[in-house]
Amino acid sequence: MEIYLVGGAVRDRLLNYPVHERDWVVVGAHPETLIEQGYRQVGKDFPVFIHPDSGEEYALARTERKTGPGYAGFSCHSDPDVSLEEDLRRRDLTINAIAEDADGNLIDPYGGQQDIEQRVLRHVSTAFTEDPLRVLRTARFAARYNHLGFEIAPETRAMMSDIVDSGELNFLPPERIWAEMNRALTESCPVVFFETLRSCGGLEALLPEVNQLFGVPQPEKHHPEIDTGIHTMMALEQATRLTSRADVRFAALVHDLGKGTTPRENWPKHIAHEHRGLRIIRKLCKRLRPPNDYRDLALQVCQYHTHCHRAAELKPRTLLKTLEGLDAFRRPGRFAGFLLACEADARGRTGLEDCEYPQAAYFEKALAAANSVATKELQESGLTGAAFGDALRTERVKRIAAL
């Protein structure tokens, strides 16, 4: 029995990139061998075991055969006779198909080290086309390593397009799509993930609501970049600059989905796009199933981002109503995310990438002023129910008006 370190741990060490977890492959063993040594088997589709001390995953060397559509349409064959090279050949990219033995020697039968040096994301074999999830994974690696100069090999891009054209993406389970998308949102350049998907047709297949924004014009006076899709990518890029919060980045991605449903005869104006976008976001989230807090923040940004942009123009009562609609009094963390997404939207315009956004500070001052009302005094005055609520709002409006 021989054990090798494989995959991301080897790749990232060669890139001087942080290594967060380690995966191992075991060659020349039966499942019973590992079980007898205290390993715990997990998963029904292929033999993966958890180390009794480290908790790390150890998988028996295996080969795969395509048996049906989609990510799960494979049968796996593990046997002591399966070689390390055979196991590595089924992996997606050459940079992920490098192994390291117990003495620190690298086994690299498919040129992964050379592709690391040349900053290329390249498929290992034609088996790449058998797993549609690899379209998303490759796009995610492009987003992760974009700042290091990595690019997808032309022949791999062609394979990604072939997968999209085959319709295989339609068989991916929502949880797998969201898992890759969510991880992409945390990478150093998530815009590259969505641009890569768009270049191979994957964005239209997986996120048609975002894809249809490209080619939709906006008023040049407010949006020098004009194209709504370009603006969306610019807003996401600004959100990436402002915060590492993936929920804020997601909100920036979907904040203008309503503009994709504006009738052509009304272009370039998009009246009430904020309200039209709410239904689209709910439908998208029902399909992809992101966490509820992602959905809720996205809905708030969609509905109220233009309110935030016009903060100084809002009447005190309208400003208070907006704060209440945002649930800012009870959820300050989400409110902070809302302001970040709105700032990203404002900066996501050609020539305005570094503009000041005093609206955020104004909204924060308004919240602080409203919170300064002493509710204890109102309660001691004997007010209850609706009367108490009316009195509280009246006092809060007065404090906001005094700003």
SVG drawing of the C-alpha trace seen along z (x, -y; Angstrom):
<svg xmlns="http://www.w3.org/2000/svg" viewBox="-52 -70 64 76">
<polyline fill="none" stroke="black" stroke-width="0.4" points="0.0,0.0 1.3,-3.4 -0.1,-6.8 0.3,-10.0 -0.6,-13.6 -2.6,-14.9 -4.6,-17.8 -4.8,-21.2 -2.3,-20.8 0.5,-20.0 -0.7,-22.6 -0.9,-25.5 2.4,-24.7 4.1,-24.9 2.3,-28.3 3.3,-29.5 -0.4,-29.8 -2.1,-29.1 -2.9,-25.4 -6.1,-24.9 -6.7,-21.1 -4.9,-18.0 -6.3,-15.1 -4.6,-11.7 -4.8,-8.8 -4.1,-5.2 -2.7,-2.8 -2.6,0.9 -5.2,1.4 -8.6,2.9 -11.3,1.0 -11.0,3.6 -7.3,2.8 -8.1,-0.8 -11.0,0.1 -8.9,2.5 -6.5,-0.4 -9.3,-2.5 -10.2,-4.5 -14.0,-5.4 -15.6,-5.0 -17.8,-7.7 -19.8,-8.1 -21.6,-5.5 -20.4,-6.3 -16.7,-5.8 -14.4,-4.6 -13.3,-7.6 -12.1,-7.2 -11.5,-9.5 -8.2,-9.1 -8.8,-8.2 -6.4,-10.9 -6.1,-13.7 -9.7,-13.6 -8.3,-14.1 -9.7,-12.3 -8.0,-9.2 -9.4,-7.9 -8.6,-4.6 -7.1,-5.0 -9.9,-4.7 -11.0,-5.0 -14.4,-6.3 -16.6,-5.4 -19.4,-7.7 -22.8,-5.9 -25.3,-8.8 -25.8,-12.5 -24.6,-15.1 -22.2,-15.3 -23.3,-12.0 -23.4,-10.0 -20.4,-7.9 -19.5,-4.4 -16.3,-4.1 -13.8,-1.3 -11.3,-1.0 -9.0,1.9 -5.4,2.5 -4.3,2.8 -5.4,-0.8 -2.2,-2.8 -1.5,-6.3 -1.2,-7.5 -4.6,-6.1 -6.1,-7.9 -4.5,-11.2 -5.7,-10.9 -9.4,-11.2 -8.7,-14.6 -9.8,-17.8 -6.8,-20.1 -3.1,-19.2 -2.3,-21.5 -4.5,-19.3 -3.0,-16.1 0.3,-16.2 1.1,-13.8 3.8,-13.8 5.1,-10.6 6.3,-10.2 9.8,-11.3 8.6,-14.6 9.1,-13.4 6.6,-14.8 4.8,-12.5 3.6,-14.6 2.7,-12.5 0.6,-15.1 2.8,-18.2 1.2,-20.1 4.4,-21.7 5.1,-23.1 1.6,-24.5 2.1,-26.1 5.2,-27.7 3.5,-28.9 0.3,-29.9 -2.0,-27.7 -5.2,-26.0 -5.3,-22.9 -7.4,-19.8 -5.7,-16.4 -7.5,-14.4 -10.6,-14.2 -12.4,-12.8 -12.7,-16.4 -15.9,-16.7 -17.6,-13.9 -18.2,-16.0 -20.2,-19.3 -19.1,-20.5 -15.7,-21.0 -16.9,-24.0 -17.6,-25.8 -14.5,-24.5 -12.3,-25.7 -14.0,-29.1 -13.5,-29.2 -9.8,-28.4 -9.5,-31.1 -11.0,-33.5 -8.8,-32.3 -5.5,-32.5 -6.2,-35.5 -4.0,-37.7 -1.1,-35.3 -1.6,-35.5 -3.3,-32.2 -5.3,-31.8 -7.4,-28.9 -5.8,-27.0 -7.7,-27.6 -8.3,-23.9 -9.8,-23.6 -12.0,-26.6 -13.2,-24.8 -14.1,-21.7 -16.0,-23.9 -18.1,-25.2 -18.6,-21.7 -20.0,-20.7 -22.3,-23.7 -23.5,-22.8 -24.2,-19.2 -26.8,-20.4 -25.0,-18.6 -25.1,-21.7 -28.9,-21.2 -28.2,-18.0 -26.1,-19.7 -27.9,-19.7 -28.6,-23.2 -26.5,-22.6 -23.4,-21.9 -23.9,-24.9 -24.3,-27.2 -21.3,-25.6 -19.0,-26.5 -20.6,-29.9 -20.3,-30.7 -16.7,-29.7 -16.1,-31.8 -17.6,-34.8 -14.9,-34.5 -12.0,-34.4 -9.7,-37.2 -11.4,-38.1 -14.9,-36.7 -15.7,-38.7 -13.5,-36.3 -15.7,-33.4 -18.8,-35.0 -16.9,-36.3 -15.4,-32.9 -18.9,-31.3 -20.3,-33.9 -17.4,-33.3 -18.4,-29.6 -22.1,-29.9 -22.3,-28.7 -23.7,-32.0 -26.8,-31.8 -27.3,-28.2 -26.9,-28.7 -27.7,-32.4 -29.8,-33.6 -31.1,-36.5 -27.5,-37.9 -26.6,-37.0 -29.6,-38.9 -28.3,-42.1 -25.5,-42.3 -26.6,-44.4 -29.3,-46.3 -28.5,-50.0 -28.7,-52.5 -28.7,-56.4 -25.1,-57.5 -25.5,-60.5 -25.6,-58.2 -23.8,-55.2 -21.0,-56.1 -20.4,-52.4 -24.0,-52.2 -24.2,-48.4 -26.0,-46.9 -24.1,-43.7 -20.8,-45.6 -22.1,-47.7 -23.0,-44.6 -19.5,-43.2 -18.0,-46.6 -20.2,-46.7 -19.1,-43.2 -15.5,-44.2 -16.0,-47.2 -17.8,-45.0 -14.7,-42.8 -12.5,-45.8 -14.7,-46.9 -15.3,-43.7 -14.6,-40.0 -18.3,-39.3 -19.7,-36.9 -23.3,-38.0 -22.4,-41.6 -20.8,-40.5 -23.8,-38.4 -26.1,-41.3 -24.0,-43.5 -24.2,-40.7 -28.0,-40.7 -29.0,-44.2 -30.1,-45.3 -31.8,-42.1 -35.0,-44.1 -33.4,-46.0 -33.2,-42.8 -37.1,-42.9 -37.5,-46.5 -39.4,-46.7 -37.1,-47.7 -39.3,-50.6 -38.5,-52.1 -34.7,-51.8 -32.4,-53.3 -34.7,-54.2 -35.6,-51.5 -38.5,-52.8 -39.4,-50.6 -36.6,-48.1 -36.1,-47.9 -39.5,-46.3 -39.4,-44.1 -36.0,-42.7 -37.5,-41.4 -39.5,-38.7 -36.5,-37.7 -34.2,-37.4 -36.7,-35.3 -37.0,-33.0 -33.3,-32.7 -32.7,-32.0 -35.5,-29.4 -33.6,-27.6 -30.0,-27.9 -30.9,-27.8 -28.3,-30.2 -28.5,-30.9 -31.5,-33.0 -29.2,-35.8 -27.8,-36.1 -31.3,-36.2 -32.5,-38.8 -29.6,-41.2 -29.9,-40.9 -33.6,-41.7 -32.9,-44.8 -30.2,-46.1 -32.4,-45.5 -35.4,-47.4 -33.6,-50.2 -30.3,-50.9 -31.7,-54.0 -33.0,-55.3 -29.5,-55.1 -28.1,-56.9 -30.6,-59.7 -30.2,-59.8 -29.6,-63.5 -32.8,-64.2 -35.1,-62.0 -37.5,-63.6 -36.8,-62.6 -40.0,-60.5 -39.0,-58.7 -35.5,-58.1 -36.9,-56.6 -39.3,-54.4 -36.4,-53.2 -34.4,-52.3 -37.4,-50.4 -37.8,-48.6 -34.1,-47.6 -34.7,-46.4 -31.6,-48.4 -32.5,-48.8 -32.5,-45.1 -29.9,-43.9 -27.0,-46.4 -24.7,-43.9 -26.9,-43.4 -27.5,-47.2 -23.7,-47.6 -23.6,-45.0 -26.4,-47.0 -24.4,-50.2 -21.3,-48.4 -23.3,-46.9 -24.8,-50.4 -21.3,-51.9 -20.2,-49.2 -23.1,-50.0 -22.2,-53.7 -18.6,-53.0 -19.3,-50.4 -19.4,-52.9 -16.8,-54.0 -14.7,-56.9 -16.3,-56.7 -14.5,-53.7 -12.9,-55.8 -15.7,-58.3 -16.7,-59.2 -19.9,-57.8 -21.1,-60.2 -24.6,-58.6 -23.4,-55.7 -22.2,-58.0 -25.4,-60.0 -27.5,-56.8 -25.4,-55.7 -25.9,-59.1 -29.6,-58.9 -29.7,-55.5 -27.7,-56.7 -30.0,-59.7 -33.1,-57.5 -31.5,-55.2 -30.8,-58.1 -34.5,-58.4 -34.9,-57.2 -37.7,-54.6 -37.7,-54.2 -39.1,-57.8 -41.9,-57.0 -42.8,-53.8 -42.9,-55.7 -45.3,-58.2 -47.9,-55.4 -48.0,-55.0 -48.6,-51.5 -49.4,-49.7 -49.9,-51.8 -49.7,-55.1 -46.2,-54.2 -45.1,-53.3 -46.5,-56.6 -44.7,-58.6 -41.5,-56.7 -41.6,-57.4 -42.4,-61.1 -39.4,-61.5 -37.1,-59.6 -38.2,-61.8 -37.4,-64.9 -33.9,-63.6 -33.2,-62.7 -34.5,-66.1 -32.0,-67.8 -29.0,-66.3"/>
</svg>
